[in-house]
Amino acid sequence: MVKSYLRHGPTEAFGLVCSNSSNSHYDGKLAYVPALEDVLVWDVKKGQMLAMWHETGHRAEVTCILRSPQKDTFAVGYADGSIRLWSASASSVIATFNGHKKAITALAFDDAGVRLASGSQDTDLILWDVVGEAGLFRLRGHRDQITAIRFITPTSSAAPSTSTAAPSYLLTSSKDTFLKLWDLSTQHCVQTIVAHRSEVWTFDVDNKHELVFTGSAEGELKAWRIDHEALAEGLRENESGEVAKLIHSVATLPLSSNHRVSQITFHPTRPFLAVQSHDRTVELFRIRTEDEVRKKQARRRKRMKEKMEERKAQGKEPITSADADMVNANQDVQLVDLFTPYLVVRASGKVRSFDFGDDDAAAASAKGVTQLFVALATNALEVYGVPPPLKAKEGMPEATRIYSVDLPGHRTDVRTLCLSSDDALLASGSNGSLKIWNIKTTACIRTLECGNAVCSTFLPGDRQIAVGTKSGEILIYDVASSSLIETVKAHTATVWSIHVRADGEALVSGSADKDVKFWELEKKQADSDNPRSVRLYTFVHVRTLKMSDDVLSVRYSPNGKYLAIALLDSTVKVFYQDTLKFFLSLYGHKLPVLSMDISADSKLIVTCSADKNVKIWGLDFGDCHRSIFAHDESVMQVAFEKHDVRDLDTKPSHYFWTVGKDRMVKYWDGDNFENIQKLEGHHGEVWALAVSNAGKFVVTGSHDKSIRVWEKLDEPLFLEEERERELENLYETGIAETLNRTHAPIGSGADDADPNAALGAEVTTVSKQTTETLMAGERIMEALELADAEIAAFREYEEAKAKGGLSEQIAPPPRNPVLAAYDVEPEEYVLKVVEKIPGTALYDALLVLPFGKVVSLMQYLNVWAQRNWNIILTSRIIFFLLKTHYRQIVANRVMRTALIPLRKHLRESLRKQKDLVAYNLAALKFIKRQNDAQRIADFYEEEGMDEEKVRERIAEGKKRKRVAIKA
């Protein structure tokens, strides 16, 4: 009989406040932040997580977050090049866009939120139709990663004030030092500007779409002006025959530091500009009006005049001619005068991104204080209050920290994990803090300060935790009072490992100072005066074993007979626990053993090393049973699975777990030397591992600051099936990659050829094959084959029946079981299959169809058009197929018979659709006119005017510039 195992599955990751893979968004109350592959929604004031946007099975990291003008929708870009539109209220995916080959680096919505532009590391720019859920076109021109995108709305004095023309320009910046302006109506680049000498990392456009600020890797901040008159006219030649430029350089703004400018943001409503050009600070500029600047200049001139008069009165040398000119001249207002440094916000850690709170209600309640939200690279969030501008006499304004969210996660890597004996509590240690979590709710219930934690263990009774630190101390904490009870100066160098003996009466510690120390656990009264007070453990040093090299790991065998010690010289020495007499030496690893564990029956010892191998040894003779190449990087920890108390009749297994720097968690069978399961999920090196004492789950901690619990499911797992599934996944991704591979044009050379060779078309279609689109294409082909076979069978029956004679008595062929189950006609079944395919994947799925199937699909499209079934979908498919297969269709006479009736039926259906839309549009316009008239009447009635005055006022209003009245 084939051996079966139980599968392990992931649960929600915890210990994350925000990851540093993406920017964050803040609306004045809620913060939408990346958490590796998820997006978390935090109530910053309460420090409470309200939602986690998680899509099952999707593992790519979040790289970009943007809120749509339609407030409930968010566009989230991922490292695999996909974009998902999330509904904030439902915490679910609305649509998925696949078009980029590499990570998404920039996103931008237009003013109405109906178009989305995305930029990526693959240097492409794609425009998406959010409503139609399809890619419109791909723009190529940049030579490096796109760093920022903005839609530009042309507004010129020539255009009428109420015109609502859609924005038709896109402005993009890239690491190739260029700033490009794209005309979306003609789909090409109209101006390329060499913005800086080094990479352009960010830019932002002011609220009036007049000024553009760009930031470079050299810490330079430049301002550019958009010429809206030229934008409205389009590309024109001036008198000298040169093409008129649409964007002009204005000035360079001085910054307080020369570090990389990583983010520039204008406040949506207030006169502030924020620039981040240093790791820990955000610089705020106040935007002054021209009137304010002129007043300031007038005050300066007035002071100069007063000084001149003073000097004359005192008989001193007269002021220079330049200063005199300054007094008399009426200076022009420079851009640098408009943007004045206001204050610097200093965060408590490295700033990953920042955002202004755009919720007016929250801002109004804070008495004019502007909120600046900062997401830190150290897994924390902070909100600072920026005070309104003060008068000069009141001193310098300072930003104050209003809220911070940092307790639910570690600031640095999780280096050690340990579980209590009942699996209820988990302790995690990092450099600076020790946190205790409730495993059931994943809530952080205690946060304790500690040194640089390297190893940890719960002491018997689960009331105390012992932590070994890099400084050589062992710290003992009391969980109930969340306090440090005792600091034991155990070693002079890093304590790499501590382990409690199975009987719970002794503890061993191994250190880089080449000592192995043995400690007895003695219980003493916490309060000597109170006999009923809690009895707490204290350490009593009993003896020391000197080793020849640094000790990296120590382990007692569960039967209490042996003690295993791993040394820096890549060997493991096994001693008798009671007499410390030498028993075995296990050598074979090429690099030091980082961790080891002994099985519950004390028969096997498993060691893992920096040489990427795991070795399984027998503890009776010290023979190596098997050496396994386990991970692609160093194997950091290994642990045998504990005996599952639910299985009363089974003996302890030899299954064990390993974690490595290759981000993988692996499950092994130590008797058959087989890899049972590979668990992917972490986005950084996995440092720590803790196995459930009941065998129900395993916990891992990583460099990505997340802690993940992998639960044992009741689903059986067979090794052959698991290997087959892995090969299938590999094959499917391979097919998708080969389909997406772009062939270089002849003569352009291979990958190592000249990058300046011809790049091909500037604008192309948006398509990207994924395993989902391939499967969708296969489903359409299966449906077409099934429907064709059904129609052919019934056609044969009808023909036979028409011949007369005996054939009239033939029974009709049985219906296809699938069609009979759904109780639908073949044509309707094909439509059902096509309708189930997501709109974003439809075009890519149609590209999978061979031409024979396209001809077959055309017949069904004709029937759908004739019967008026889902005309919008039918029209989309016809248009796409005609555009894609134009040459074959023109060359193929067979298509003529299908296309002529299709044209007739489709035109008829579309005319009906057009009439319906026109009727609805006219009705909506009528309702709008009625509503406007009612509002205007109410507005004038409030002012108490009679009818004649109202008519006069309306007539005057018509002569003036019209202004839309908002409700």
DOVOZA-349912 format. One record per residue (C-alpha): x, y, z; residue in three letters. Coordinates in steps of 0.5 Angstrom, whole numbers, plus 2048, in hexadecimal, padded with zeros to 3 digits. Layout:
// residues N
XYZALA;...
***
This chain:
// residues 967
800800800MET;8028077FEVAL;80480B804LYS;800811805SER;80281780ATYR;7FE81D80CLEU;7FF824808ARG;80182A80CHIS;7FD831809GLY;7FF83880BPRO;7FB83D80FTHR;7FB844810GLU;802848811ALA;80384C817PHE;80885081AGLY;807855814LEU;80585D815VAL;80885E80ECYS;80D85C809SER;812860805ASN;81085D7FFSER;80B8637FDSER;80986A7FEASN;80386B803SER;7FC86F803HIS;7F9873808TYR;7F2876808ASP;7F287A80FGLY;7F0874813LYS;7F186D810LEU;7F886B80DALA;7F9866807TYR;800863807VAL;80385D804PRO;805857808ALA;809853803LEU;80384F7FFGLU;7FE853803ASP;7FB85A804VAL;7F985B80BLEU;7F486180DVAL;7F6864814TRP;7F2869818ASP;7F886D81AVAL;7F5870820LYS;7F386A823LYS;7F9866821GLY;7F486181EGLN;7F485C818MET;7ED85D815LEU;7EE85980FALA;7F385480BMET;7F3854803TRP;7F584D802HIS;7F48497FBGLU;7F58427FCTHR;7FA83E7F9GLY;7FE8457F7HIS;8058467F9ARG;80884C7F6ALA;80A8527FAGLU;8068587F9VAL;80A85E7F6THR;8058647F5CYS;7FE8667F8ILE;7FA86B7F5LEU;7F386E7F7ARG;7EE86F7F1SER;7EA8767F1PRO;7E48717F2GLN;7E68707F9LYS;7E48697FAASP;7E98667F5THR;7F08657F6PHE;7F58637F1ALA;7FB85F7F3VAL;80185D7EFGLY;8058567F1TYR;80C8547F0ALA;80A84F7EAASP;8078557E6GLY;8008547E7SER;7FB8597EAILE;7F58587EEARG;7EF85D7EFLEU;7ED85C7F6TRP;7E685E7F9SER;7E8861800ALA;7E1860803SER;7E0858801ALA;7E8857801SER;7E78537FBSER;7EB8537F4VAL;7E68577EFILE;7EB8557E9ALA;7F28537E7THR;7F68567E2PHE;7FC8527DFASN;8018557DAGLY;8078577DDHIS;80D8527DDLYS;8108557E3LYS;80E8587EAALA;80A85E7EAILE;80D8657ECTHR;80886A7EAALA;80186B7EALEU;7FC8717E8ALA;7F58727E7PHE;7F18777E3ASP;7ED87D7E6ASP;7E68787E5ALA;7EA8727E7GLY;7E886E7E1VAL;7EF86D7DEARG;7F586B7E1LEU;7FC86C7DFALA;8028677E2SER;8098677E1GLY;80E8617E3SER;81585F7E3GLN;81485C7DCASP;8148637DATHR;80D8637D7ASP;8088687D8LEU;8008657D7ILE;7FA8687D7LEU;7F48647DATRP;7EC8657D9ASP;7EA8647E0VAL;7E28647DEVAL;7E485F7D8GLY;7E985B7DCGLU;7EE85B7D6ALA;7F485E7D4GLY;7F48637CFLEU;7FB8647CDPHE;8028637CFARG;8078697CELEU;80F8677CDARG;81486D7CDGLY;81886D7D4HIS;81E8697D5ARG;81E8677DCASP;8198667E2GLN;81386B7E2ILE;81386F7E9THR;80D8747E8ALA;8068757E4ILE;80187B7E4ARG;7FB87C7E0PHE;7FC8847DDILE;7F58877DCTHR;7F688D7D7PRO;7F38937D9THR;7F38997D4SER;7F08A07D4SER;7ED89F7CDALA;7E98997D0ALA;7E289A7D3PRO;7E289A7DASER;7DD8947DBTHR;7E188F7D6SER;7E28897D9THR;7E78867D4ALA;7EA87F7D6ALA;7F18807D8PRO;7F587E7D2SER;7FD87F7D4TYR;80187B7D8LEU;80787D7DCLEU;80C8777DETHR;8138777E1SER;8188727E1SER;81F86F7E3LYS;8228717DCASP;8228787DETHR;81C87A7DAPHE;81687D7DBLEU;81187C7D5LYS;80A87F7D3LEU;80587A7CFTRP;7FF87C7CBASP;7FA8777CDLEU;7F68797C7SER;7FB8777C2THR;7FF8727C6GLN;8068757C6HIS;80B8797C9CYS;80B8807C8VAL;8118837CCGLN;8178807CFTHR;81B8847D4ILE;8218827D7VAL;81F8847DEALA;8258827E2HIS;82C8807E2ARG;82A8797E6SER;8248757E7GLU;81E8797E8VAL;81B8757EETRP;8148797EFTHR;81087F7EDPHE;8098827EEASP;8058877EBVAL;80188D7EFASP;7FA88D7EFASN;7F98927EALYS;7FD88E7E5HIS;8028947E4GLU;8088927E7LEU;80C88B7E7VAL;81288A7EDPHE;8178847EBTHR;81C8817F0GLY;82287D7EESER;8278787F1ALA;82C87E7F2GLU;8278827F7GLY;8258877F2GLU;81E88A7F2LEU;81C88D7EBLYS;8168917E9ALA;8128917E2TRP;80D8957DFARG;8078927DBILE;8058967D5ASP;7FD8957D5HIS;7FC89A7CFGLU;8018957CBALA;7FE88F7CELEU;7F78917CBALA;7FA8937C4GLU;7FE88C7C4GLY;80588C7C0LEU;8068927BCARG;80C8957B9GLU;80E89C7BBASN;8118A27B6GLU;81889F7B6SER;8158987B4GLY;8178947BBGLU;8118907BEVAL;80E8947C4ALA;8108917CBLYS;80A88F7CFLEU;80F88F7D6ILE;8148947D8HIS;8198947DDSER;81889A7E3VAL;81D8997E8ALA;8208957EDTHR;81E8957F5LEU;8248947FAPRO;82388E7FFLEU;82688D806SER;829887804SER;82C8837FDASN;82987D7FEHIS;8258797F9ARG;81E87D7F9VAL;81A8777F9SER;81387A7FAGLN;80F8817F8ILE;8088827FATHR;8048887FAPHE;7FE8897FFHIS;7F88887FCPRO;7F488E7FETHR;7F9892803ARG;7FF896801PRO;805891802PHE;80A88D7FELEU;80D887802ALA;8148847FFVAL;81887E802GLN;81F87E800SER;82287B807HIS;82187480AASP;81E877810ARG;81B87E80FTHR;81588180AVAL;816888808GLU;81088D808LEU;810893804PHE;80A898804ARG;80789B7FEILE;8068A27FEARG;8028A67FATHR;8058AC7F5GLU;8018B17FAASP;8058AE800GLU;80C8AF7FCVAL;80A8B67FAARG;8098B8801LYS;80F8B5804LYS;8138B87FEGLN;8108BF800ALA;8118BE807ARG;8198BC805ARG;8198C3801ARG;8168C7807LYS;81B8C480CARG;8218C6806MET;81E8CD806LYS;81E8CE80DGLU;8258CB80ELYS;8288D0808MET;8248D680CGLU;8288D4813GLU;82F8D380FARG;82E8DA80CLYS;82C8DD813ALA;8328DA816GLN;8368DC810GLY;8398D580FLYS;83B8D3808GLU;8358D3803PRO;8328CC801ILE;8348C97FBTHR;8318CA7F4SER;82E8C37F3ALA;82B8C47FAASP;8288CA7F8ALA;8258C77F1ASP;8228C27F6MET;81E8C77FAVAL;81C8CB7F3ASN;81A8C47EFALA;8148C17EFASN;8178BA7EFGLN;8138B47EBASP;8118AE7EFVAL;8168A87EFGLN;8138A17EFLEU;8188A07F5VAL;8158A57F9ASP;80E8A27F8LEU;81189B7FBPHE;81489D802THR;817897807PRO;81289780DTYR;814891811LEU;81788A811VAL;813884814VAL;81887F817ARG;816878818ALA;81887381DSER;81B86E817GLY;81C86E810LYS;81687180CVAL;81486C806ARG;80E871804SER;80A876806PHE;803879805ASP;7FE87F807PHE;7F887D80AGLY;7F287F805ASP;7EC87F809ASP;7EA88680AASP;7E6884810ALA;7EC881814ALA;7F0887812ALA;7EA88C814ALA;7EA88981BSER;7F188A81CALA;7F189281DLYS;7F4893816GLY;7FA88E818VAL;7FC88A811THR;7FD883812GLN;80387F80FLEU;80387880FPHE;80A87480FVAL;80B86D80DALA;81286A810LEU;81686580DALA;817862814THR;81085F814ASN;80C865818ALA;80786B816LEU;807872819GLU;803878818VAL;80687F819TYR;80288681AGLY;80488C816VAL;802892819PRO;7FF898815PRO;80489D813PRO;8068A2819LEU;8088A9819LYS;80F8AB819ALA;80F8AD820LYS;80C8A6823GLU;8128A2821GLY;81489C81DMET;80E89781CPRO;80F89081EGLU;80C88A81BALA;809885821THR;80887E821ARG;80187C822ILE;800875821TYR;80486F820SER;80386881EVAL;809863820ASP;80785E826LEU;804859821PRO;80B85781EGLY;81385781FHIS;81785D81CARG;81D85881ATHR;81D850818ASP;81A84B81CVAL;82084781EARG;81D842823THR;81683F824LEU;81483A82ACYS;80D83782CLEU;80A836833SER;80982F835SER;80182F833ASP;80283382DASP;7FE83982FALA;80483E82FLEU;80984082ALEU;80F84482CALA;813847827SER;81A84B828GLY;81D850823SER;823855824ASN;82085A82AGLY;81985682BSER;81685082ELEU;80E84F82CLYS;80984A82EILE;80484882ATRP;7FD84482BASN;7FE83F826ILE;7F683E825LYS;7F4846824THR;7FB848821THR;7FB84E826ALA;801851829CYS;800850830ILE;807852833ARG;80D857831THR;813856835LEU;81A85A834GLU;820855833CYS;827855830GLY;828852829ASN;82484C82AALA;827845827VAL;82484082ACYS;81E83F82FSER;81A839833THR;814839838PHE;81683683ELEU;812831841PRO;80B833844GLY;80B83883EASP;80B83E843ARG;812840841GLN;81684183BILE;81E84183AALA;821845834VAL;829844832GLY;82C84A82FTHR;83184C82BLYS;835850831SER;835849835GLY;83084A83AGLU;82A84683BILE;82484A83DLEU;81E847841ILE;81784A840TYR;811849844ASP;80B84983FVAL;80584B844ALA;809851846SER;80C85283FSER;813854843SER;81A852843LEU;81B84E849ILE;82284C849GLU;82884D844THR;82D848844VAL;834849842LYS;83584283FALA;83B84383AHIS;840848837THR;83D848830ALA;83784682CTHR;83284182FVAL;83083D829TRP;82C83882CSER;828836832ILE;82482F834HIS;82082D839VAL;82182583BARG;81B82183AALA;81A820842ASP;81A828843GLY;81F828848GLU;82582B844ALA;82782F83FLEU;82D82F83AVAL;830835836SER;835835831GLY;83983C82FSER;83E83F82AALA;84383F830ASP;84483782FLYS;841836836ASP;83B831837VAL;83883383ELYS;83382F842PHE;82D832846TRP;82982F84BGLU;82283284BLEU;820834853GLU;819836855LYS;81983C85ALYS;81484185DGLN;813847859ALA;81184A85FASP;815848865SER;81084B86AASP;809848867ASN;80A840867PRO;804840862ARG;80884485DSER;809841856VAL;80F83C856ARG;81483E850LEU;81A83B84DTYR;82183D84ETHR;82883B84BPHE;82D83884FVAL;83483684BHIS;83682F84CVAL;83C82D848ARG;83F830841THR;84182B83BLEU;84782F837LYS;84782D830MET;84C82E82BSER;848833826ASP;842838826ASP;83C834829VAL;836835824LEU;831830826SER;82F82C82CVAL;82A82782DARG;828822832TYR;82581B830SER;81E81A832PRO;81F814836ASN;82481883AGLY;82A814838LYS;82E818833TYR;83181F832LEU;83282182BALA;83782782AILE;83882A823ALA;83E82E822LEU;84183381DLEU;84682E81AASP;84082B817SER;84082581BTHR;83A822820VAL;83D81F827LYS;83881B82BVAL;83A81A832PHE;836816838TYR;83281B83CGLN;833819843ASP;83B818843THR;83D81C83DLEU;84181683ALYS;842817832PHE;83D81282EPHE;83D814827LEU;840819822SER;83C81A81CLEU;84081D816TYR;83E81E80FGLY;83B82580EHIS;84082980ALYS;83D83080ELEU;83B831815PRO;83582D817VAL;830833819LEU;82B82F81CSER;82982881EMET;823824822ASP;82381D825ILE;81C818823SER;817817829ALA;81A810829ASP;82181282ASER;82380E824LYS;82581381ELEU;82881A81EILE;82781E819VAL;82C824817THR;82C82A812CYS;83182E810SER;83383480CALA;83682F807ASP;82E82F805LYS;82E827807ASN;82A82480CVAL;82D81D80FLYS;829818813ILE;82E814817TRP;82C80E81CGLY;82E80F823LEU;830808825ASP;836808821PHE;83680F81EGLY;83680C816ASP;833811811CYS;82C80E80FHIS;82C813809ARG;82E81A807SER;82981E803ILE;82A8257FFPHE;824828802ALA;824830801HIS;8278347FCASP;82A838801GLU;82D837808SER;82883380CVAL;827837813MET;823833817GLN;82082B818VAL;81B82881CALA;81882181DPHE;81082281DGLU;80D820824LYS;80981A825HIS;80181C823ASP;7FD81B82AVAL;7F781A825ARG;7FA813822ASP;7FA80F829LEU;7FC808825ASP;80280B821THR;80980B823LYS;80D812823PRO;80F81381BSER;816815819HIS;81381B814TYR;817821815PHE;817828813TRP;81C82D810THR;81C83480EVAL;82283880AGLY;82483E807LYS;82183C801ASP;81A83F804ARG;817837804MET;814833809VAL;81582C808LYS;81282580BTYR;81681F80BTRP;81581880CASP;81B815810GLY;81A80E80FASP;81980E808ASN;81E814806PHE;818817802GLU;81681F802ASN;80E81F804ILE;80D826802GLN;81082D800LYS;80C833803LEU;80D839800GLU;80B840803GLY;811844806HIS;814849802HIS;81A849806GLY;81F845809GLU;81C84080EVAL;820841815TRP;81B83D81AALA;81783781BLEU;813834821ALA;80F82E820VAL;80882D824SER;80982882AASN;802825828ALA;805824821GLY;7FF82881ELYS;80382E81BPHE;80A83181AVAL;80C83881AVAL;81183C816THR;814843817GLY;818847812SER;81C84D80FHIS;81685080CASP;813851814LYS;80D84C813SER;80C846817ILE;808840813ARG;80483B816VAL;803834812TRP;7FE830814GLU;7FD828813LYS;7F782780FLEU;7F282180FASP;7F4820807GLU;7F881A805PRO;7FF81B801LEU;8028167FDPHE;8098177FBLEU;8088157F3GLU;80281A7F2GLU;8068207F6GLU;80C81F7F1ARG;80781E7EBGLU;8048257EDARG;80B8287EEGLU;80D8267E7LEU;8068287E4GLU;80782F7E7ASN;80E8307E4LEU;80B82E7DDTYR;8058337DDGLU;8098397DFTHR;80F8367DAGLY;8098377D5ILE;80783D7D7ALA;80E8407D7GLU;80F83D7D0THR;8098417CDLEU;80B8477D0ASN;8128477CEARG;81384D7C9THR;81784B7C3HIS;81C8517C1ALA;81C8537BAPRO;8218517B5ILE;8278547B5GLY;8268577BCSER;82B8527BFGLY;82984E7C6ALA;8298507CDASP;8308527CDASP;82F8567C7ALA;82F85E7C6ASP;82A8617CBPRO;8298667C6ASN;8278627C0ALA;8208637BDALA;81A8627C3LEU;8158607BEGLY;80E8647BFALA;80D8697C4GLU;8058677C5VAL;80385F7C5THR;7FD85B7C8THR;7FD8597CFVAL;7FD8527D0SER;80184D7D5LYS;7FF8457D5GLN;7FF8427DCTHR;7FD83B7DETHR;7F583E7DFGLU;7F58417D8THR;7F883A7D5LEU;7F28367D9MET;7ED83B7D7ALA;7EF83A7D0GLY;7EF8337D1GLU;7E88337D4ARG;7E58377CEILE;7E88327C9MET;7E582C7CDGLU;7DE8307CDALA;7DF8317C5LEU;7E08297C4GLU;7DB8277C8LEU;7D682C7C5ALA;7D882A7BEASP;7D88237BFALA;7D08247C2GLU;7CE8287BCILE;7D18237B7ALA;7CE81D7BAALA;7C78207BAPHE;7C88237B3ARG;7CA81C7B1GLU;7C48197B4TYR;7BF81F7B1GLU;7C381D7AAGLU;7C18157ABALA;7BA8177ADLYS;7B981B7A7ALA;7BB8157A2LYS;7B58127A4GLY;7B480A7A4GLY;7B68067AALEU;7BB80C7ADSER;7B58107AFGLU;7B480B7B5GLN;7BB80C7B7ILE;7BB80F7BEALA;7BE8157BFPRO;7C58157C2PRO;7C68167CAPRO;7C881D7CCARG;7CF81E7CFASN;7CF81D7D6PRO;7D28247D8VAL;7CC8287D3LEU;7C78237D6ALA;7C98257DDALA;7C982C7DCTYR;7C382C7D8ASP;7C68307D2VAL;7C78317CBGLU;7CE8307C8PRO;7CE8377C6GLU;7CC8397CDGLU;7D18357D0TYR;7D78387CDVAL;7D483F7CFLEU;7D483D7D6LYS;7DB83A7D6VAL;7DE8417D2VAL;7DA8457D7GLU;7DD8417DDLYS;7E48447DBILE;7E684A7DFPRO;7E68507DAGLY;7ED8527DBTHR;7EF84B7D9ALA;7EA84A7D3LEU;7EF84D7CDTYR;7F58497D0ASP;7F08437D0ALA;7EE8447C9LEU;7F58457C6LEU;7F683D7C8VAL;7F183B7C3LEU;7F48387BDPRO;7F183B7B6PHE;7EC8357B5GLY;7E98367BCLYS;7E883D7BAVAL;7E483C7B4VAL;7E08377B8SER;7DF83D7BELEU;7DC8427B8MET;7D683D7B7GLN;7D483D7BETYR;7D58457BELEU;7D08467B8ASN;7CB8427BCVAL;7CC8467C3TRP;7CC84C7BFALA;7C584A7BBGLN;7C28487C2ARG;7C484E7C5ASN;7C984B7CBTRP;7CE84F7CEASN;7CF8547C9ILE;7D58577CCILE;7D98517CDLEU;7D784F7C6THR;7D98557C3SER;7E08557C7ARG;7E284E7C5ILE;7E08507BDILE;7E48567BDPHE;7EA8537C1PHE;7EA84C7BCLEU;7E98517B6LEU;7EF8557B8LYS;7F384F7BATHR;7F284A7B4HIS;7F18507AFTYR;7F684D7AAARG;7F38467AAGLN;7EC8487AAILE;7ED84C7A4VAL;7F18467A0ALA;7EC8417A2ASN;7E584079EARG;7E283C7A3VAL;7E18427A8MET;7DD8467A3ARG;7D78417A4THR;7D78427ACALA;7D984A7ACLEU;7D384C7A7ILE;7CE84A7ABPRO;7D284C7B2LEU;7D28537AFARG;7CA8537AELYS;7C88517B5HIS;7CE8557B8LEU;7CC85B7B5ARG;7C485A7B7GLU;7C68587BESER;7CB85E7BFLEU;7C68637BCARG;7C18617C2LYS;7C68627C7GLN;7C88697C4LYS;7C086B7C4ASP;7C08687CCLEU;7C686C7CEVAL;7C48727CAALA;7BD8727CETYR;7C08717D4ASN;7C58777D3LEU;7C087C7D1ALA;7BC87A7D7ALA;7C287B7DCLEU;7C38827D9LYS;7BC8847DAPHE;7BC8827E1ILE;7C38867E2LYS;7BF88C7DFARG;7B988B7E4GLN;7BE88A7EAASN;7C28907E7ASP;7BC8957E6ALA;7B98937EDGLN;7C08947F1ARG;7C189B7EDILE;7BA89D7EFALA;7BB89B7F7ASP;7C189F7F7PHE;7BE8A57F5TYR;7B88A47F9GLU;7BD8A47FFGLU;7BF8AB7FDGLU;7B88AD7FDGLY;7B88B07F6MET;7B18B17F2ASP;7B18AE7EBGLU;7B38B47E7GLU;7B98B57EBLYS;7BB8AD7EAVAL;7BA8AE7E2ARG;7BF8B47E2GLU;7C48B07E7ARG;7C48AA7E2ILE;7C48AE7DCALA;7CB8B17DFGLU;7CD8AA7E1GLY;7CD8A87D9LYS;7D18AE7D7LYS;7D68AC7DCARG;7DB8A67DDLYS;7D68A07DFARG;7D889D7E6VAL;7D58967E7ALA;7D18967EEILE;7D38907F2LYS;7CE88D7F7ALA;
***
